[in-house]
Amino acid sequence: QVQLVESGGGLVQPGGSLTLSCAASGSIISPFDMGWYRQAPEKGRTFVARMSDYATTKYTDDVKGRFTISRDNAKNTAYLQMNSLKPEDTAVYFCYAIKNGVKYWGEGTQVTVSS
């Protein structure tokens, strides 16, 4: 069994920053990809960013230049540094890990961007 626990969400003003963390534990061994999706109110879950075990990254166009994904492989932890936040970034952010075609999800952390 694999567990993913997100942290770091909260309320931030437009233009502010937050860093999300996602710690993976349980029966998961490198290499595996980790990343983030988000789900805004009354919308579907959409891809945000991912990083492979070999540090290859991919971002959705909406966050390029503002968000940075990173990993600490020794801790099986992924991070999402979010800068220049906008109200439209408001969503529940879900961490995932994928190994051998199986995707595992965290329970999500709320990010609210509002003045």
Contacts in CASP RR format, 6 or more apart in sequence:
PFRMAT RR
TARGET T0000
AUTHOR 0000-0000-0000
METHOD contacts of the structure
MODEL  1
QVQLVESGGGLVQPGGSLTLSCAASGSIISPFDMGWYRQAPEKGRTFVAR
MSDYATTKYTDDVKGRFTISRDNAKNTAYLQMNSLKPEDTAVYFCYAIKN
GVKYWGEGTQVTVSS
1 26 0 8 1.000
1 27 0 8 1.000
2 24 0 8 1.000
2 25 0 8 1.000
2 26 0 8 1.000
2 27 0 8 1.000
2 28 0 8 1.000
2 97 0 8 1.000
2 99 0 8 1.000
2 104 0 8 1.000
3 24 0 8 1.000
3 25 0 8 1.000
3 26 0 8 1.000
3 106 0 8 1.000
4 22 0 8 1.000
4 23 0 8 1.000
4 24 0 8 1.000
4 95 0 8 1.000
4 96 0 8 1.000
4 97 0 8 1.000
4 104 0 8 1.000
4 105 0 8 1.000
4 106 0 8 1.000
5 22 0 8 1.000
5 23 0 8 1.000
5 25 0 8 1.000
5 106 0 8 1.000
5 107 0 8 1.000
6 20 0 8 1.000
6 21 0 8 1.000
6 22 0 8 1.000
6 93 0 8 1.000
6 94 0 8 1.000
6 95 0 8 1.000
6 106 0 8 1.000
6 107 0 8 1.000
6 108 0 8 1.000
6 109 0 8 1.000
7 20 0 8 1.000
7 21 0 8 1.000
7 22 0 8 1.000
7 23 0 8 1.000
7 109 0 8 1.000
8 18 0 8 1.000
8 19 0 8 1.000
8 20 0 8 1.000
8 21 0 8 1.000
8 109 0 8 1.000
9 18 0 8 1.000
9 20 0 8 1.000
9 93 0 8 1.000
9 109 0 8 1.000
9 110 0 8 1.000
9 111 0 8 1.000
10 18 0 8 1.000
10 109 0 8 1.000
10 110 0 8 1.000
10 111 0 8 1.000
10 112 0 8 1.000
11 112 0 8 1.000
11 114 0 8 1.000
12 18 0 8 1.000
12 85 0 8 1.000
12 111 0 8 1.000
12 112 0 8 1.000
12 113 0 8 1.000
13 113 0 8 1.000
13 114 0 8 1.000
13 115 0 8 1.000
14 85 0 8 1.000
14 86 0 8 1.000
14 87 0 8 1.000
14 113 0 8 1.000
14 114 0 8 1.000
14 115 0 8 1.000
15 83 0 8 1.000
15 84 0 8 1.000
15 85 0 8 1.000
15 86 0 8 1.000
15 113 0 8 1.000
16 83 0 8 1.000
16 84 0 8 1.000
16 85 0 8 1.000
16 113 0 8 1.000
17 81 0 8 1.000
17 82 0 8 1.000
17 83 0 8 1.000
17 84 0 8 1.000
17 85 0 8 1.000
18 82 0 8 1.000
18 85 0 8 1.000
18 111 0 8 1.000
19 79 0 8 1.000
19 80 0 8 1.000
19 81 0 8 1.000
19 82 0 8 1.000
20 36 0 8 1.000
20 79 0 8 1.000
20 80 0 8 1.000
20 82 0 8 1.000
20 93 0 8 1.000
20 95 0 8 1.000
20 109 0 8 1.000
20 111 0 8 1.000
21 77 0 8 1.000
21 78 0 8 1.000
21 79 0 8 1.000
22 34 0 8 1.000
22 35 0 8 1.000
22 36 0 8 1.000
22 77 0 8 1.000
22 78 0 8 1.000
22 79 0 8 1.000
22 80 0 8 1.000
22 95 0 8 1.000
22 106 0 8 1.000
23 75 0 8 1.000
23 76 0 8 1.000
23 77 0 8 1.000
24 34 0 8 1.000
24 76 0 8 1.000
24 77 0 8 1.000
24 78 0 8 1.000
24 97 0 8 1.000
24 104 0 8 1.000
25 76 0 8 1.000
28 76 0 8 1.000
28 97 0 8 1.000
28 99 0 8 1.000
28 104 0 8 1.000
29 99 0 8 1.000
30 53 0 8 1.000
30 73 0 8 1.000
30 76 0 8 1.000
31 52 0 8 1.000
31 53 0 8 1.000
31 54 0 8 1.000
32 53 0 8 1.000
32 97 0 8 1.000
32 98 0 8 1.000
32 99 0 8 1.000
33 50 0 8 1.000
33 51 0 8 1.000
33 52 0 8 1.000
33 53 0 8 1.000
33 97 0 8 1.000
33 98 0 8 1.000
33 99 0 8 1.000
34 50 0 8 1.000
34 51 0 8 1.000
34 71 0 8 1.000
34 78 0 8 1.000
34 95 0 8 1.000
34 96 0 8 1.000
34 97 0 8 1.000
34 98 0 8 1.000
35 48 0 8 1.000
35 49 0 8 1.000
35 50 0 8 1.000
35 51 0 8 1.000
35 69 0 8 1.000
35 78 0 8 1.000
35 80 0 8 1.000
35 95 0 8 1.000
35 96 0 8 1.000
35 97 0 8 1.000
36 48 0 8 1.000
36 49 0 8 1.000
36 50 0 8 1.000
36 69 0 8 1.000
36 78 0 8 1.000
36 80 0 8 1.000
36 93 0 8 1.000
36 94 0 8 1.000
36 95 0 8 1.000
36 96 0 8 1.000
37 45 0 8 1.000
37 46 0 8 1.000
37 47 0 8 1.000
37 48 0 8 1.000
37 93 0 8 1.000
37 94 0 8 1.000
37 96 0 8 1.000
38 45 0 8 1.000
38 46 0 8 1.000
38 48 0 8 1.000
38 89 0 8 1.000
38 91 0 8 1.000
38 92 0 8 1.000
38 93 0 8 1.000
38 94 0 8 1.000
38 111 0 8 1.000
39 45 0 8 1.000
39 46 0 8 1.000
39 91 0 8 1.000
39 92 0 8 1.000
39 94 0 8 1.000
40 88 0 8 1.000
40 90 0 8 1.000
40 91 0 8 1.000
41 90 0 8 1.000
41 91 0 8 1.000
43 91 0 8 1.000
45 94 0 8 1.000
46 60 0 8 1.000
47 60 0 8 1.000
48 59 0 8 1.000
48 60 0 8 1.000
48 63 0 8 1.000
48 67 0 8 1.000
48 80 0 8 1.000
48 93 0 8 1.000
49 57 0 8 1.000
49 58 0 8 1.000
49 59 0 8 1.000
49 60 0 8 1.000
49 63 0 8 1.000
49 67 0 8 1.000
49 69 0 8 1.000
49 80 0 8 1.000
50 57 0 8 1.000
50 58 0 8 1.000
50 69 0 8 1.000
51 57 0 8 1.000
51 69 0 8 1.000
51 70 0 8 1.000
51 71 0 8 1.000
51 78 0 8 1.000
53 71 0 8 1.000
53 73 0 8 1.000
55 71 0 8 1.000
57 69 0 8 1.000
59 65 0 8 1.000
59 67 0 8 1.000
59 69 0 8 1.000
62 88 0 8 1.000
63 82 0 8 1.000
63 89 0 8 1.000
66 82 0 8 1.000
66 83 0 8 1.000
66 84 0 8 1.000
66 85 0 8 1.000
67 80 0 8 1.000
67 81 0 8 1.000
67 82 0 8 1.000
67 83 0 8 1.000
68 80 0 8 1.000
68 81 0 8 1.000
68 83 0 8 1.000
69 78 0 8 1.000
69 79 0 8 1.000
69 80 0 8 1.000
69 81 0 8 1.000
70 78 0 8 1.000
70 79 0 8 1.000
70 81 0 8 1.000
71 77 0 8 1.000
71 78 0 8 1.000
71 79 0 8 1.000
72 79 0 8 1.000
78 95 0 8 1.000
80 93 0 8 1.000
82 89 0 8 1.000
82 111 0 8 1.000
85 111 0 8 1.000
85 113 0 8 1.000
86 113 0 8 1.000
87 113 0 8 1.000
87 114 0 8 1.000
88 113 0 8 1.000
89 111 0 8 1.000
89 113 0 8 1.000
90 111 0 8 1.000
90 112 0 8 1.000
90 113 0 8 1.000
90 114 0 8 1.000
91 110 0 8 1.000
91 111 0 8 1.000
92 108 0 8 1.000
92 109 0 8 1.000
92 110 0 8 1.000
92 111 0 8 1.000
93 108 0 8 1.000
93 109 0 8 1.000
93 110 0 8 1.000
93 111 0 8 1.000
94 105 0 8 1.000
94 106 0 8 1.000
94 107 0 8 1.000
94 108 0 8 1.000
95 105 0 8 1.000
95 106 0 8 1.000
95 108 0 8 1.000
96 103 0 8 1.000
96 104 0 8 1.000
96 105 0 8 1.000
96 106 0 8 1.000
97 103 0 8 1.000
97 104 0 8 1.000
98 104 0 8 1.000
END
